Amino acid sequence: MQTSPDRHEYPAHWEADVVLRDGGTARIRPITVDDADRLVSFYEQVSDESKYYRFFAPYPRLSAKDVHRFTHHDFVDRVGLAATVGGEFIATVRYDRIGADGTPASAPADEAEVAFLVQDAHQGRGVASALLEHIGAVARERGIRRFAAEVLPANNKMIKVFTDAGYTQKRSFEDGVVRLEFDLEPTDRSLAVQYAREHRAEARSVQRLLAPGSVAVIGAGRTPGGVGRSILGNIRDAGFTGRLYAVNKALPEEQKELDGVPAHRSVRDIDGPVDLAVVAVPAQYVPEVVTECGEHGVQGLVVVSAGYAESGIEGRESQRALVRHARTYGMRIIGPNAFGIINTSPRVRLNASLAPETPRPGRIGLFAQSGAIGIALLSRLHRRGGGVTGVTGVSTFVSSGNRADVSGNDVLQYWYEDPDTDVVLMYLESIGNPRKFTRLARRTAAAKPLVVVQGARHAAAPQGHAVRATRLPHETVSALLRQAGVIRVDTITDLVDAGLLLARQPLPAGPRVAILGNSESLGLLTYDACLAEGLRPHPPQDLTTAASAADFHAALSRALADDRCDAVVVTAIPAVGEVSVADAALAEALRSASAAAPAKPVLVVHVELGGLAEALSAAASTAPQAESGILSQTAPRPSPTDERPPAVEAPDGAHLIPAYPAAERAVRALAQAVTYAQWRRDAADPGKVPEYEDIHERGAAALIDGLLARGQGLTLGTEETCDLLGHYGIHVHRALPAPTPDAAAEAARTLGYPVALKATAPHLRHRADLGGVRLDLADEDQLRRSYTELTELFGAPDELRPVVQRMAPRGVDVVVRAVIDPAAGAVLSFGLAGAASQLLGDTAHRLIPVTDREASSLVRSIRTAPLLFGWRGSAPADTRALEELLLRVSRLVDDHPEVVAVTLEPVVVASHGLSVLGASVRLATPPARDDLGPRTLPAY
């Protein structure tokens, strides 16, 4: 390690793991004097052409002076970074600070020359692009604002690295060399490029795990039973299309097969590449296995072995070491303590999990952090034939276990453009990077439904999950997920119910619901459930218990043709003595009517009608009945709980009609689909962040800089708060201190009557219900009497901290807050003031920056919003002024991340205008924005 006095301490925080374009990983770290031999070895493996492009002349080898120069850095004016795989260099980048004349310089010079060299075998993997992001972040940290690079015109690959980065550039040509200059300040385009590269790389890394060409199960036992042997059998029985190997170091030398699968004592003995290794050995043997896999070129690992972070502190350290070890070789990990992965695509047919039966192919992507919940979900999908819809099945399944490396974010990147996945279902117990998850969820939800149930809502994350801290309560996080288009549900039953509806039915155009069926009582239950979920049901149409399949067909056809209807719920009860052929007739009648109007969703509520769910599936299937497992007239009738599925997926494009055993479940799923459909329509036009001419951003920045010069973590005083908010057009009513009755009278004369007298002690502040506020004091006599009353009730003035404030017009009292959470980012919150709203938790939230449409929806999203719109004959409040206030607070926090907390309480919204009667602001150094920095893998 470098220790010379002219060098700064080794910047360990520059070390990072990154995912490359092909899905592999590399380690980026600073180059030190200890890397001389690695640098020489790396250079020897670079082609003569690449060396010529780097040095503009033949340069077959590095001199001792070169090696010294390229390994000795001060980490300020001279910095070198290397990308490594297996501990060896695959690429390098360096910058040297220069002055205006192009010679070496120190700060305050803010320009540097940058140069790359990538080993030929690793060109095209996106290594240079990743290094440019990281060396750019390092340069900004060291006060460098601009890079310059000289490139030969024939070096098109390197020119493309610079021009594609998205930075503001200037290009010139002189003396046969292309000179590129570009600012390092992130731009909208550079961030878009970075996010696009991140998406491609992470999606590819998951694809390599889910669609391998060859799999080795390491730890497949010699005797039947056991985890490894079970997974080996599951992969074989699923009909995996690639090459499969069994690995166990305890196998006899002469044994070449295990359960008909080629067997080896070590992965090194396998003749040919191995794309994926499933590791099922005791935790103490996993490091040896990882080394063997890395040296053999394995691309990824599924570690089902337990004994890691879920077992305590020592296990957590072992888990971190496991991830570091695997990434050294460019491998990604699912797990440890994972249940496994499944891919039902006919091109793959992989069941590398402990699920004894592969779920039938379908359009649902399923992610579960918990193995137990993963088992429950797969079992439910299988038992219910893809749910009560029939045969809608799974495209891919991932159980991440302790989520030490591959997370839900990575899998979302894959599912976003996976053509085999139409709906994403996720069970999450923790969200490691809420800011990134929200960004990815918003993008995914704009293309396909994303349904999430979150466990551990009222407790800490499971011991195996290392997540960053968040101060936001679960309700707030849920609200932010809904803002991003996530369909948030509370149970895995709701997860399946909503997912299966979304997988095979169109989105409803609105909340208007037609209800028809052969049971008046069931229709009324459905009607009530619709009202409870905020839908707009039509009166139920009772077809009577004598209704035939033809009657259902006619009624459903009429309802679907009605322009006043957006969705139809069909209720059905069995007729006495009916046989399953009647179920099939009814199902075909419903299916054919639905097929004639495919733009509207249809749901069925069935009670004790065991064959209808399967018959609905059969009605959409072209497979012969004997092959599909559909009940025949001679087959025994199933019990109501016997929901054995048919075995064949419906043809592409066929609408399977979901059937639910309870009205509440059907309507809840429909309501979620209605809300999501509305979000999709709104997301198409999200609105804009308006500009206000009276906002003085520079003045606010100067004020903030001056205030922070006093120290970190500063809560502003009243005058400073008013000054800062005033720069953003937010004017706070003056409140003058009143330590004595005479001071109160003088304050009232200054402000003008009528006035309010308030106690601002912490236990009385904003608590009018406790009697600490006196309003509409018209003269000095009333003011002095009120002052005496307050002091007699609550104590001496120095305890009450009374203030006098001019009366504001009457209206509705609300509270506006903004806070920067280290994990989720900046959040704007709104609710009505008062104990009732606090008790009910009736507060709405949006991520900052907020658009004009989001501000409007924020005001209307609380349950007590009717009080703002003329409830029970009261005068409507000026919600336009309120929305503008929300937008101004959002702009303040977005423009100045040093503003880490703002509270406006109370804000009185009158019929015309509003009054901010109280405000507080806190300044601090903002939390680091990892979404604005270079791409890195999390280090859990």
Salt bridges, closest charged atoms under 4 A:
ASP6 OD1 - ARG7 NH1 3.61
GLU15 OE1 - ARG27 NH2 2.87
ASP17 OD2 - ARG27 NH1 3.21
ASP17 OD2 - ARG327 NH1 3.16
ASP22 OD2 - ARG125 NE 2.74
ASP35 OD1 - ARG29 NH2 2.73
ASP35 OD1 - ARG38 NH1 2.86
ASP74 OD2 - ARG78 NH1 3.59
ASP77 OD1 - ARG97 NE 2.56
ASP96 OD1 - ARG94 NH2 2.78
ASP110 OD1 - ARG146 NH2 3.71
GLU111 OE1 - ARG146 NH2 3.25
GLU111 OE2 - ARG179 NH2 3.43
GLU133 OE2 - ARG935 NE 2.92
GLU141 OE2 - HIS13 NE2 2.94
GLU141 OE2 - ARG142 NH1 3.78
GLU150 OE2 - ARG179 NH1 3.37
ASP164 OD2 - LYS160 NZ 2.81
GLU181 OE1 - LYS170 NZ 3.60
GLU181 OE2 - ARG179 NE 2.99
GLU198 OE2 - LYS436 NZ 3.22
GLU198 OE1 - ARG439 NH2 3.20
GLU202 OE2 - LYS436 NZ 2.78
ASP237 OD1 - ARG236 NE 3.05
GLU253 OE2 - ARG265 NE 3.55
ASP259 OD2 - ARG229 NE 2.53
ASP259 OD2 - ARG236 NH1 3.91
GLU288 OE1 - LYS249 NZ 3.84
GLU292 OE2 - ARG268 NH1 3.58
GLU295 OE1 - ARG268 NH2 2.76
GLU317 OE2 - ARG320 NH1 2.81
GLU357 OE1 - HIS382 NE2 3.66
ASP405 OD1 - ARG327 NH2 2.84
ASP405 OD1 - ARG332 NH2 2.84
ASP410 OD1 - ARG332 NH1 2.98
GLU417 OE1 - HIS199 NE2 3.23
ASP420 OD2 - ARG347 NH2 2.92
ASP422 OD2 - ARG363 NE 2.89
ASP490 OD1 - ARG488 NH2 3.39
ASP494 OD1 - ARG668 NH1 2.99
ASP497 OD1 - ARG384 NH2 3.04
ASP497 OD2 - ARG665 NE 2.74
ASP562 OD2 - ARG564 NH2 3.10
ASP566 OD2 - ARG512 NE 2.86
ASP583 OD2 - ARG637 NH2 3.82
GLU588 OE2 - ARG591 NH2 3.10
ASP642 OD2 - ARG644 NH2 2.84
GLU649 OE2 - ARG504 NH2 3.72
ASP682 OD1 - ARG853 NH2 3.09
ASP685 OD2 - ARG853 NH1 3.36
GLU691 OE1 - ARG891 NH1 3.46
ASP694 OD1 - ARG888 NH1 3.03
GLU720 OE2 - ARG710 NH1 2.73
ASP742 OD1 - ARG784 NH2 2.89
GLU746 OE1 - ARG749 NH2 2.89
ASP769 OD2 - ARG767 NH2 2.54
ASP776 OD2 - ARG810 NH2 2.36
GLU780 OE1 - ARG749 NH1 3.18
GLU780 OE2 - ARG784 NE 2.86
GLU789 OE1 - ARG774 NE 3.29
ASP842 OD1 - ARG863 NE 3.77
ASP852 OD2 - LYS688 NZ 3.47
GLU883 OE2 - ARG860 NH1 2.87
GLU884 OE2 - ARG888 NH2 2.96
ASP895 OD2 - ARG891 NH2 3.13
GLU905 OE1 - HIS766 NE2 3.91
GLU905 OE1 - ARG817 NH2 3.15
ASP930 OD2 - ARG468 NH1 2.74
ASP931 OD1 - ARG435 NE 3.72
ASP931 OD2 - ARG929 NH2 2.70
